């Protein structure tokens, strides 16, 4: 409750005016990748890390009702996570900092539903940022816009202003934590489909991140709409065409997990009457579950993963393969083994 009271006081003092930005930042219209997009394309291959509340409940999506105390890793071996990514030939990692249930892998001032209220108060965001800097690995962050704990009634538009400010406050925290050690290279936003696109503070998020980390590439899952309906959900990668509308503007790249891009893959999309270049980032899980799950028994073969890599990274696109560290805070030996074999097969 202490943190919630502080958040309420912050709202009273600061208000909820999301337009209080001195400058609106948007991408520069172009039919070619800009310098930061080119860096993203050149990274090519990374690791997704799904770890959090769901790890301890054999569920992909919990609803915010699980107690913080049920998040109970016996250890959190971020050194092993980063070394595994390096050994796999990956260039960056994306950590799930908060999934749809709202549990935060850092000590947030704005909620008690976080690691500080659990039996293992390790600030995972901070420790991973520190370890990435130490091992020379680039870092990205996943953050769910949809929050079933903090904003359970997504249909209630009167709650939007307070919740939008809550998100901006938390994103500001995340950048401040990581910036002590490294500049994040991606912000991967999820769950936007739960509200109409105009109800999310996309521009305010873009401004906040770009002012602090200019080169951070920002993407929102299910990024593209249709000519008939900019907010159509979903428009699969195979159905996207050049000059389709950007559903969440401004953003820098496309997402639509876990689908692969089509060939030829369109790259030019429209917003506010301008054309923007947007590469596609594929996200794929090694098994069937994103988070560690004791029922996850079916895994992709080495040959299947190699084919996914070739398809996903062609045409100036990007692949991130997901691992779900277990309840001891380690990436499973079987995941480490397949990633090493995949590196050898791909000759990375």
C-alpha positions, -999 to +999 in steps of 0.1 A: +000+000+000+029+024+007+039+025-030+003+030-041-001+060-018+031+074-032+018+069-067-015+087-058+005+116-044+026+118-076-006+120-097-019+148-075+013+168-079+021+160-115-014+156-129-021+132-158-013+154-188+004+131-211+010+159-237+033+178-214+062+171-236+084+199-249+089+182-283+070+156-302+094+130-315+085+109-345+105+088-370+118+105-401+098+094-432+120+072-454+119+042-478+152+030-464+163+019-429+178+047-407+211+042-389+194+027-357+172+004-378+203-007-396+220-015-363+189-035-353+189-054-386+226-061-382+221-076-347+199-101-365+196-127-337+188-125-301+173-142-270+139-136-254+138-143-217+103-150-202+106-152-164+083-140-137+051-148-119+039-173-145+071-194-141+057-206-108+022-215-118+024-235-150+005-208-168+013-185-197-011-157-186-020-153-149-045-126-140-029-106-112-045-125-084-015-147-076+002-134-045+036-118-049+050-143-025+043-171-050+071-157-071+098-177-054+130-184-074+157-202-054+183-182-074+185-159-104+215-168-124+217-139-149+253-147-156+243-180-170+215-163-191+240-139-207+267-165-212+242-188-229+232-161-253+268-153-261+276-190-266+246-192-290+259-165-312+232-140-302+238-103-301+212-091-277+186-102-251+151-090-244+138-095-208+101-097-199+100-070-172+062-071-166+038-095-183+000-092-186-006-100-149+014-069-139+041-085-117+073-064-120+108-079-120+122-047-104+114-027-072+088-003-086+078+028-066+043+026-081+031-009-071+037-035-044+031-062-070+068-067-076+100-086-065+104-064-034+072-081-020+084-116-028+107-141-011+135-132-036+138-094-039+165-095-065+161-066-089+162-088-121+162-058-144+192-042-127+212-074-124+207-084-160+216-049-172+247-051-151+257-085-164+250-076-200+273-046-197+299-069-181+298-095-209+293-071-238+257-082-246+231-056-258+198-054-238+162-049-247+131-048-225+096-062-229+068-044-211+031-054-213+008-024-219-021-046-207-020-050-169-047-072-154-037-062-119-034-024-122-060-018-148-084-048-146-114-031-163-099-023-197-133-011-209-134+017-184-121+047-203-123+069-173-093+049-158-071+055-189-054+087-177-043+074-144-032+040-158-013+057-187+006+078-163+014+046-143+029+031-174+050+062-182+062+063-146+073+026-148+089+029-181+109+059-168+120+037-139+131+009-162+152+033-184+168+049-153+177+015-139+193+001-171+209+034-181+233+031-152+249+002-170+239+001-206+216+018-231+187-005-241+184-012-278+148-023-279+115-017-261+091-045-270+055-036-260+027-061-258-011-064-252-022-034-271-051-053-286-070-050-253-080-014-260-085+007-291-052+020-304-059+057-297-063+049-259-027+040-255-002+068-249+020+057-278+034+091-286+042+099-249+060+065-246+079+072-277+089+107-265+099+094-231+122+066-244+137+085-273+146+115-251+166+092-228+179+066-253+178+079-288+188+047-305+163+024-287+140+008-313+103+007-302+078-018-314+043-028-304+029-063-310+006-066-340+019-034-354+000-031-387-036-025-395-056-028-427-065-001-452-102-005-442-094-003-404-061+010-390-069-008-357-078-042-372-067-071-350-051-092-363-034-085-397-010-115-401+025-109-416+014-130-447-015-106-452+005-073-449+013-053-479+033-022-487+016+010-477-007-006-451-013+017-421+008+016-389-016+006-362+005+021-333+023+052-344+051+062-337+071+029-337+102+017-354+097-020-363+069-046-367+059-074-344+034-102-347+044-132-326+051-160-333+046-157-370+073-156-397+075-129-424+063-136-459+085-135-490+086-109-503+083-090-471+068-055-473+088-028-455+069+004-463+040+015-442+019+046-438+011+070-409-001+106-409+003+107-446+039+097-446+058+065-456+080+047-430+104+018-434+098-009-408+117-042-405+100-073-389+112-090-358+101-127-354+097-141-319+097-179-315+097-203-285+119-234-284+091-255-271+054-247-268+054-224-238+070-190-233+074-193-196+089-224-179+061-250-176+064-285-163+039-297-190+061-283-219+074-315-234+073-309-272+104-290-286+113-279-320+140-299-338+174-285-347+164-287-384+132-268-377+150-241-357+176-237-385+148-232-410+131-207-388+164-188-385+169-187-422+134-175-430+132-150-401+166-133-407+163-130-445+152-098-461+167-076-435+146-090-407+154-102-372+148-133-350+146-137-312+144-172-298+127-175-264+139-194-233+120-197-200+144-200-171+132-225-145+122-221-109+159-222-099+165-192-121+185-211-147+180-218-184+175-255-187+204-276-198+184-289-228+178-253-240+215-245-236+224-276-256+200-269-285+211-233-288+248-243-289+241-269-316+220-244-336+250-220-335+273-247-349+247-257-376+243-221-387+280-215-385+275-182-366 
